[in-house]
Structure formats: C-alpha cells, structure tokens
Amino acid sequence: MKIFHYIFIACVSVIFATGMSRMDKEQSESVNPVESSKVEQHSQKQTVKPHADIDIDYVIPYPIGLNEVVNLPITVRNGQDAEDVKVVITFDDGLSSADGITQFSFGPHAAGASHHFDINFIVEKEGRTFINLFASMLIDGQYQTRSFAIAVIVGDIEKITIQPATKGVLLETPQGEQVISLPAKESRH
C-alpha cells in the first residue's frame, strides 16, 4: 500500500512539474499576440473629449413677435486645427428658415479661430421651440460632431417657462423627503 502511495505522489508531482512549468518569453508571445497588442494599444491611447471641441456664442433678440423674421448672429469657435468645419441647422415645429440656408461650410479652421454667420428664421407659433445646430470638424479624415439646441420663446415668457411639464402631486414621505406622485395606468397584455 505504501508503494502505491509513493507512486501516486510521484505521478502527481510530475504532472504538476510539467503542467505548471513557466513559459519562456518566445512561447508567451506566440500564445496570444492579439491580447498583448491590445494591452499595449490601450496604454498608449490618448484620452479625447466625448464630443467635438467646438463652441458657439449667440444672443437671441427678445422679444420676438409671431410671424416675425428674426436674424440670429452665431459665432463658431473650435479648440483644435480642423481640415473642415461644417454647421447644419434644423428647426423644430413652429420655426422655419427665412432664407432657406441650413448649412454652412468654413473649410480649414485653425485652433481658436472663429467664424460668424447669421440664421434667419420665421416664428410660426407661440411657445418654446428649438433651433438645432450640428457643428462638425474634420480631423485626420474623420468628422467629430457636437450638437446644440437654442431655445426660442415666443409669447409670455413667464407663462411658458413656469408651466410644469407634468401634472403630479407633491407629497412628503415619512422620512421627510418630497416626491412627486404621477398618475399611472396599468395595461394588461
């Protein structure tokens, strides 16, 4: 029985010794070269902003009347050199372009440079609506885009901005926290 025990221990030792041997550098690189290159690329990767490095400046000329043509001057500035800078404009319901111009292209743009353009639009209804700008920079052959929403308010500003978006009831929990209780409907499918 002792011989069997010694043979078993010797076999387990041989298995562990050969199975747990350390690979040399050449073997480890050939095992998974993709994985090692991913690690190297990740450690060298440069952190970038989640959107294009573009800013805009504007001042809306209030008050704005219904069916009035409004001229809105815009200044676009970018924080880095770009091969091209483009701006695309869309209008929500209640606004439309007065001159039909909804795209601007400025060509090469040095970091910190600014370009000026005017958006001419017509207000077709009262309330709050938006002009949407999509500013794109071409850098190293790829476009980076940042979107902006310019709120346009026509009518009584106090009534439009103070109106609640929901019709909930303000309640206080037993812990003293304030919560809004909203109506809900259950549906059975």
C-alpha positions, 0 to 999 in steps of 0.5 A: 500500500505504501508503494502505491502511495509513493507512486501516486505522489510521484505521478502527481508531482510530475504532472504538476512539474510539467503542467505548471512549468513557466513559459519562456518569453518566445512561447508567451508571445506566440500564445496570444499576440492579439491580447498583448497588442491590445494591452499595449494599444490601450496604454498608449491611447490618448484620452479625447473629449466625448464630443467635438471641441467646438463652441458657439456664442449667440444672443437671441433678440427678445422679444420676438413677435409671431410671424416675425423674421428674426436674424440670429448672429452665431459665432463658431469657435473650435479648440483644435486645427480642423481640415473642415468645419461644417454647421447644419441647422434644423428647426423644430415645429413652429420655426422655419428658415427665412432664407432657406440656408441650413448649412454652412461650410468654413473649410480649414479652421485653425485652433481658436479661430472663429467664424460668424454667420447669421440664421434667419428664421420665421416664428410660426407659433407661440411657445418654446421651440428649438433651433438645432445646430450640428457643428462638425470638424474634420480631423485626420479624415474623420468628422467629430460632431457636437450638437446644440439646441437654442431655445426660442420663446415666443409669447409670455415668457413667464407663462411658458417657462413656469408651466410644469411639464407634468401634472403630479402631486407633491407629497412628503414621505415619512422620512421627510423627503418630497416626491412627486406622485404621477398618475399611472395606468396599468395595461394588461397584455 
